[in-house]
Amino acid sequence: MRNWLKFLILIYYPVSLAQEKKGEIEHALWHKYNRDYRLNYFDKMILKVDINSDVDNFYIPKLNYTNNKKSIFSPDEKLKLRFSFDYKFLGISYSFSPDFIPELNNQRANTKTLDLSFKFFYSDRLRQEVIYKKVKGFTLRNPDNQNPIEVFDDLEINTIGGKTFYITNNNFSYRAYESQTERQIKSAGSFIPSLTYFINNLYTNNPNSFEQNLERIKSVDFILQLGYMYNYVINKTWFATGGLHPGIGIHDSKNYYMNNNESIIIDNKIKWNYNLDLNFSLGYNQENFFSGIRVNYKNYQYDSKEAADIMNSKINAVFFIGYRFNEVKKVKRVFEKIENKLGI
């Protein structure tokens, strides 16, 4: 019996490895990249969990709570827990802010956050991202010393948007940086032009701008960036990524006020948006297990700050850990049908 088991194992593993190699070769030929640079886990399902500080602060100028030119609305949950699933061309994630830190005093907002994202590749190099964010509960802080001024548990900001970008170098693996569905085997970089677009809606009955009650701010942004990213392979298990994304965009907003039961809408001038995104990542890879850290910096500068408006600049960090599981055959068949129809 043992001899039969040994015989079956000796037959199975070479056949399995040969099929895996064949799949890797076909994938590289179809997407026109050099296998010396990229290893794609097309036959793996990736589950990942991370803790991140990607919580937005919003700056609204000309509020009459302080003598400063702008005031900071800051959520008091500084960490979020995110779960994500990636397989082939699709990525889905869900994140929220659990109660990591107990409430310390009555000058702390009861912040609740919810993030949903849907990410997929139109082709090997053309990527689409769609996001939805909801943050409720902010503390108004003095920008000079970060001291709390007032708590607004009902202040709510909803964001919906997306990003479309193109990876110019076939041998650079954006997936190795973002979703770990690939590994960068040999160091490579790529220019990445992108278009970002999003709508912010702020709802509140509390903050006042001038002598009118500010009820809502709606803003729309379009941002064009020309970025560059580089994956540096340190050794077989460690790699680092750096990215620089300067850009320019336009920002349009409307303010909705209530003054003595009269609704007033102020259409602000369209502003130029000068922006810069920076990325850094350090990752660890085994065949299936992976983990790492990422740090992202985003700075938006507007050419005019005369009216109440939503502005956001931030730095955030992410620690992630995940595992690559063997694909489920039923799910594989569904995805292969979609890939064949879309030609991806």
C-alpha positions as CSV (number, residue, x, y, z in Angstrom):
1,M,0.0,0.0,0.0
2,R,2.8,2.4,0.9
3,N,4.5,1.7,-2.4
4,W,1.3,2.6,-4.3
5,L,1.1,5.9,-2.4
6,K,4.7,6.7,-3.2
7,F,4.0,5.8,-6.8
8,L,1.0,8.1,-7.0
9,I,2.8,11.0,-5.3
10,L,5.7,10.6,-7.7
11,I,3.3,10.8,-10.7
12,Y,1.0,13.6,-9.3
13,Y,3.5,16.2,-8.3
14,P,5.5,16.4,-11.6
15,V,2.2,16.6,-13.5
16,S,0.8,19.3,-11.1
17,L,4.0,21.3,-11.4
18,A,4.0,21.0,-15.2
19,Q,0.4,22.2,-15.4
20,E,1.3,25.2,-13.1
21,K,4.3,26.1,-15.2
22,K,2.2,25.9,-18.4
23,G,-0.4,28.2,-16.9
24,E,2.3,30.7,-15.9
25,I,3.8,30.6,-19.4
26,E,0.4,31.1,-21.1
27,H,-0.5,34.0,-18.8
28,A,2.8,35.8,-19.5
29,L,2.5,35.3,-23.3
30,W,-1.1,36.5,-23.3
31,H,-0.3,39.6,-21.3
32,K,3.1,40.2,-23.0
33,Y,5.3,40.4,-20.0
34,N,8.7,38.8,-19.2
35,R,8.3,35.9,-16.7
36,D,11.7,36.9,-15.2
37,Y,10.0,40.0,-13.8
38,R,6.6,38.9,-12.6
39,L,5.0,35.9,-11.0
40,N,1.2,35.9,-11.2
41,Y,-0.9,33.9,-8.7
42,F,-3.7,33.5,-11.2
43,D,-4.8,30.2,-9.6
44,K,-4.9,31.6,-6.1
45,M,-7.6,33.4,-4.0
46,I,-6.2,36.0,-1.7
47,L,-7.7,36.9,1.6
48,K,-6.1,39.9,3.5
49,V,-6.8,41.8,6.7
50,D,-5.2,45.1,7.6
51,I,-5.2,47.8,10.2
52,N,-4.9,51.3,8.8
53,S,-5.1,55.0,9.7
54,D,-6.8,56.0,6.5
55,V,-9.4,58.2,8.2
56,D,-10.1,61.6,6.6
57,N,-9.7,65.0,8.3
58,F,-11.6,67.8,6.6
59,Y,-10.6,71.5,6.6
60,I,-13.3,74.1,6.3
61,P,-12.1,77.7,6.1
62,K,-14.0,80.8,7.4
63,L,-15.9,79.1,10.2
64,N,-16.7,81.6,13.1
65,Y,-15.6,79.2,15.9
66,T,-12.1,80.5,15.8
67,N,-10.1,83.4,14.6
68,N,-8.1,81.1,12.3
69,K,-8.6,81.0,8.6
70,K,-9.5,77.4,8.6
71,S,-10.7,74.9,11.2
72,I,-10.2,71.1,11.3
73,F,-13.0,68.6,11.5
74,S,-11.4,65.5,12.8
75,P,-12.9,62.0,13.4
76,D,-11.9,60.5,16.7
77,E,-11.6,56.9,15.5
78,K,-8.0,57.0,14.1
79,L,-7.8,53.3,13.1
80,K,-9.8,51.2,10.7
81,L,-10.0,47.4,10.2
82,R,-10.3,46.3,6.6
83,F,-11.0,42.9,5.0
84,S,-10.3,42.2,1.3
85,F,-10.7,39.5,-1.2
86,D,-8.7,39.4,-4.5
87,Y,-8.9,36.8,-7.3
88,K,-7.8,37.1,-10.9
89,F,-9.0,40.6,-12.2
90,L,-11.3,41.5,-9.2
91,G,-10.7,43.0,-5.8
92,I,-13.3,43.7,-3.1
93,S,-12.8,45.3,0.3
94,Y,-14.8,46.3,3.3
95,S,-13.6,48.4,6.2
96,F,-15.0,50.0,9.4
97,S,-13.8,51.6,12.6
98,P,-14.2,49.3,15.6
99,D,-14.0,50.7,19.1
100,F,-10.2,50.3,19.5
101,I,-10.0,53.1,22.1
102,P,-12.7,53.7,24.8
103,E,-14.3,57.1,25.0
104,L,-12.2,59.3,27.3
105,N,-14.3,62.4,27.8
106,N,-17.3,64.3,26.5
107,Q,-15.1,66.3,24.1
108,R,-14.7,63.2,21.9
109,A,-17.0,62.5,19.0
110,N,-18.7,59.2,18.5
111,T,-17.2,58.5,15.1
112,K,-18.5,55.8,12.8
113,T,-16.9,55.0,9.4
114,L,-17.7,52.7,6.5
115,D,-15.7,52.1,3.4
116,L,-16.5,49.9,0.4
117,S,-14.3,49.5,-2.6
118,F,-14.5,47.6,-5.9
119,K,-11.3,47.2,-8.0
120,F,-10.8,45.4,-11.2
121,F,-8.5,45.3,-14.3
122,Y,-10.0,46.1,-17.8
123,S,-6.8,44.5,-19.1
124,D,-3.5,43.6,-17.6
125,R,-2.5,47.2,-17.4
126,L,-5.7,49.3,-17.4
127,R,-7.2,49.4,-13.9
128,Q,-10.4,50.8,-12.4
129,E,-11.3,51.5,-8.8
130,V,-14.7,52.5,-7.3
131,I,-15.0,53.7,-3.7
132,Y,-17.7,54.7,-1.3
133,K,-16.9,56.2,2.1
134,K,-19.1,57.4,5.0
135,V,-17.8,59.2,8.1
136,K,-20.1,60.4,10.8
137,G,-19.1,62.2,14.0
138,F,-16.4,64.8,14.1
139,T,-14.6,67.0,16.6
140,L,-13.9,70.6,15.6
141,R,-10.3,71.3,16.5
142,N,-8.1,74.4,16.6
143,P,-5.5,74.0,13.8
144,D,-2.9,75.8,15.9
145,N,-2.8,73.4,18.9
146,Q,-5.3,70.6,18.0
147,N,-7.4,71.4,21.1
148,P,-11.1,70.3,20.8
149,I,-13.5,73.2,20.4
150,E,-16.9,71.4,20.0
151,V,-18.2,67.9,19.2
152,F,-20.5,67.3,16.2
153,D,-21.8,63.7,16.4
154,D,-24.3,64.3,13.6
155,L,-21.9,65.9,11.1
156,E,-21.6,63.4,8.2
157,I,-19.5,63.3,5.1
158,N,-20.2,60.9,2.2
159,T,-17.7,60.3,-0.6
160,I,-18.3,58.4,-3.8
161,G,-15.7,58.3,-6.6
162,G,-13.2,56.3,-8.7
163,K,-9.8,56.2,-10.3
164,T,-8.8,55.0,-13.7
165,F,-5.1,54.5,-14.4
166,Y,-2.8,52.8,-16.9
167,I,0.5,51.0,-16.2
168,T,2.9,51.7,-19.1
169,N,5.5,49.0,-18.4
170,N,4.4,45.4,-18.8
171,N,7.1,44.1,-16.5
172,F,6.1,46.3,-13.5
173,S,3.7,44.6,-11.1
174,Y,1.2,47.0,-9.5
175,R,-0.6,44.0,-8.1
176,A,2.5,43.0,-6.1
177,Y,2.3,46.4,-4.4
178,E,-1.5,46.7,-3.9
179,S,-3.1,43.3,-3.7
180,Q,-0.3,40.7,-3.5
181,T,-1.9,38.7,-6.4
182,E,1.5,38.8,-8.0
183,R,5.2,39.0,-6.9
184,Q,7.8,41.2,-8.5
185,I,10.7,38.8,-9.2
186,K,13.1,41.4,-10.7
187,S,13.1,45.1,-9.9
188,A,11.1,47.3,-12.3
189,G,9.3,50.6,-12.5
190,S,6.6,52.2,-14.5
191,F,5.0,55.6,-15.3
192,I,1.3,55.5,-14.3
193,P,-1.0,58.2,-15.7
194,S,-4.3,58.4,-13.8
195,L,-7.6,60.2,-13.6
196,T,-9.3,60.5,-10.2
197,Y,-12.9,61.8,-9.7
198,F,-15.0,62.0,-6.6
199,I,-18.0,63.7,-5.0
200,N,-18.1,64.8,-1.4
201,N,-21.3,65.7,0.5
202,L,-21.1,67.2,3.9
203,Y,-24.3,67.3,5.9
204,T,-24.8,69.2,9.2
205,N,-27.0,71.7,11.0
206,N,-24.4,72.9,13.4
207,P,-21.4,74.7,12.0
208,N,-22.0,78.3,11.1
209,S,-20.2,80.2,8.3
210,F,-20.5,83.9,8.8
211,E,-24.0,84.6,10.2
212,Q,-25.7,81.9,8.2
213,N,-26.4,78.3,9.2
214,L,-24.3,76.1,7.0
215,E,-26.4,72.9,6.3
216,R,-24.5,71.2,3.4
217,I,-21.4,71.4,1.3
218,K,-21.2,69.5,-2.0
219,S,-17.9,69.4,-3.9
220,V,-16.7,67.7,-7.1
221,D,-13.1,67.0,-8.0
222,F,-11.4,65.8,-11.2
223,I,-7.6,65.1,-10.8
224,L,-5.1,64.2,-13.5
225,Q,-1.8,62.8,-12.3
226,L,1.4,61.5,-13.9
227,G,2.9,59.1,-11.4
228,Y,5.9,56.8,-11.3
229,M,6.3,53.7,-9.1
230,Y,9.2,51.4,-8.7
231,N,9.3,47.9,-7.1
232,Y,12.8,47.1,-5.7
233,V,13.4,43.4,-5.1
234,I,15.7,43.1,-2.0
235,N,15.8,39.3,-2.0
236,K,13.6,36.3,-2.6
237,T,11.2,37.2,0.3
238,W,11.5,41.0,0.7
239,F,10.7,43.9,-1.6
240,A,10.1,47.7,-1.3
241,T,8.0,50.0,-3.4
242,G,8.2,53.8,-3.8
243,G,5.9,56.1,-5.7
244,L,5.6,59.8,-6.7
245,H,2.4,61.1,-8.2
246,P,2.2,64.9,-8.9
247,G,-1.0,66.2,-10.5
248,I,-3.4,69.0,-11.2
249,G,-7.2,69.1,-11.1
250,I,-10.3,71.2,-10.8
251,H,-12.5,71.5,-7.7
252,D,-16.1,72.8,-7.8
253,S,-18.4,73.2,-4.8
254,K,-21.7,74.6,-3.6
255,N,-22.7,75.7,-0.1
256,Y,-26.2,75.4,1.1
257,Y,-27.3,77.7,4.0
258,M,-30.4,78.3,6.0
259,N,-31.0,81.9,7.1
260,N,-34.3,82.7,8.9
261,N,-36.0,79.7,7.2
262,E,-34.8,80.9,3.8
263,S,-32.6,78.5,1.8
264,I,-29.6,80.1,0.2
265,I,-27.3,78.3,-2.3
266,I,-23.8,79.8,-3.0
267,D,-22.0,78.4,-6.1
268,N,-18.3,78.9,-5.4
269,K,-15.8,79.6,-8.1
270,I,-14.1,76.6,-9.7
271,K,-10.7,76.2,-8.1
272,W,-7.5,74.7,-9.4
273,N,-6.3,71.8,-7.3
274,Y,-2.5,71.2,-7.1
275,N,-1.8,67.8,-5.6
276,L,0.9,65.3,-4.7
277,D,0.7,61.7,-3.6
278,L,3.6,59.7,-2.2
279,N,3.8,55.9,-1.6
280,F,6.2,53.7,0.3
281,S,5.8,50.0,1.0
282,L,7.9,47.2,2.5
283,G,6.6,43.7,1.9
284,Y,7.4,40.1,2.9
285,N,6.5,37.2,0.7
286,Q,6.5,33.4,1.1
287,E,4.8,31.1,-1.4
288,N,1.4,31.7,0.2
289,F,1.8,33.8,3.3
290,F,2.6,37.6,3.0
291,S,2.6,40.7,5.2
292,G,3.9,44.2,5.1
293,I,3.5,47.9,5.8
294,R,2.5,50.9,3.6
295,V,2.7,54.6,4.1
296,N,0.8,57.0,1.9
297,Y,0.9,60.8,1.8
298,K,-1.7,63.0,0.1
299,N,-1.5,66.8,-0.2
300,Y,-4.1,68.9,-1.9
301,Q,-3.6,72.6,-2.4
302,Y,-6.3,75.0,-3.8
303,D,-5.7,78.3,-5.5
304,S,-8.5,79.9,-3.4
305,K,-9.7,79.5,0.2
306,E,-12.2,82.3,0.6
307,A,-15.4,80.3,1.1
308,A,-16.5,77.4,3.3
309,D,-15.4,74.3,1.5
310,I,-14.2,70.8,2.0
311,M,-10.4,70.3,1.8
312,N,-8.4,67.2,2.7
313,S,-4.7,66.4,3.1
314,K,-3.4,63.5,5.1
315,I,-0.8,60.9,5.8
316,N,-1.8,57.3,6.7
317,A,-0.1,54.0,7.4
318,V,-1.3,50.4,6.8
319,F,-0.1,47.1,8.3
320,F,-1.4,44.0,6.4
321,I,-1.3,40.3,6.6
322,G,-2.7,37.7,4.2
323,Y,-2.7,34.3,2.7
324,R,-3.1,32.9,-0.8
325,F,-5.5,29.9,-1.0
326,N,-6.0,27.4,-3.8
327,E,-8.9,28.5,-6.1
328,V,-12.3,26.9,-5.8
329,K,-13.2,25.2,-9.1
330,K,-16.8,26.5,-9.2
331,V,-15.7,30.0,-8.7
332,K,-12.9,29.5,-11.2
333,R,-15.3,28.5,-14.0
334,V,-17.4,31.6,-13.4
335,F,-14.4,33.9,-13.6
336,E,-13.0,32.2,-16.7
337,K,-16.3,32.7,-18.5
338,I,-16.2,36.4,-17.6
339,E,-12.5,36.6,-18.7
340,N,-13.3,34.9,-22.1
341,K,-16.2,37.3,-22.8
342,L,-14.3,40.4,-21.9
343,G,-11.0,39.2,-23.4
344,I,-8.9,39.9,-20.2
